[in-house]
């Protein structure tokens, strides 16, 4: 069965989407901004607010850590100092966890390295995200899987063999997996999204929950993703798209996140049942616009019916449906019938 439990939310084909507000580092290293982002994510109806966790000294080569990093999006003179300025530690994580619990929103994070997996497991997040860039990092995937926490794995920039390898690495260790179609373009255009991959994942991995991590800057594609079977939807989230930083410009603002959550619920409602049947609410329109078989003009008892004697007219009501025309042709009336009166089998011999 395709199902994933994250904290109190059961994700399956029968549920609403599990919506992740990806804060990332849009808090700009400011705990106050992070608190506001979590509050606004909860108010918008998201199921989870998500950060990113890096152990920068072990993650980057010394050359990359020390390389100059200047410009509008920089928070430090070198790339390493930039990343450190954006990193939260245990104190911030615990405070944000406590706030999230009060607001009834899950608090999760992406682990980019082994120490970060340990950190997140230790602070007790209900799920761990693995980024697209680590889809081929099978040692990290296996290490995260061993925590037994639900894993949510993005697949941007991957070939199908990379996805298969990742799934084959995780599932023997940990069956609690969601696989997200993703495109590593920031922002991604509609032509970049390839949402049809969602159906490929659902077909190839029938036991795995499938989702969509969208780097497009509007909610609309997420509705299509849900209709195709995505039940986890992740979108970057900010308070202000105009802020400096690499992610703000394609992130959803609070009003957009509210629109996303509400739109996904409407999408589920509109999908409805896969059983085709007449709904009670359709009866009025069908009576008014539907058709029935009636006498074309006054017909006497004993008359043998021809096509000339029968008209097809509205309202439909409970009369004989037009598809029964061939069943009454050639039959004989046992009683007279006035023009526009309905035919019934009880009048025919």
Buried (B, 14 or more C-beta within 10 A) or exposed (E): EBBBEBBEBEBEEEBBBBBBBBBBBBBBBBEEBBBBBBBBBBEBBBBBBBBBBBBBEEBBEEEBBBEEBEEEBBBBEBBBBBBBBBBBEEEBBBBBBEBBEEBEBBBBBBBBBBBBBBBBBEBEBBBBBBBBEBBBBBEBBBBBBEBEBBBBBBBBBBEEEBBEBBBEBBBEBBBBBBBBBBBBBBBBEEEBBEBEBBBBBBEBBEEBBBBBBBBBBBBEBBBBBBBBBBBBBBBBBBBEBEBEBEBBBBBBBBEBBBBBBEBBBEBBEEEEEEEEEEEEEEEEEBBEEBBBBBBBEEBEEEBEBEEEBBBEBEBBEEBBEBEBBEEBEEBEBEEBBEEEBBBBEEBBE
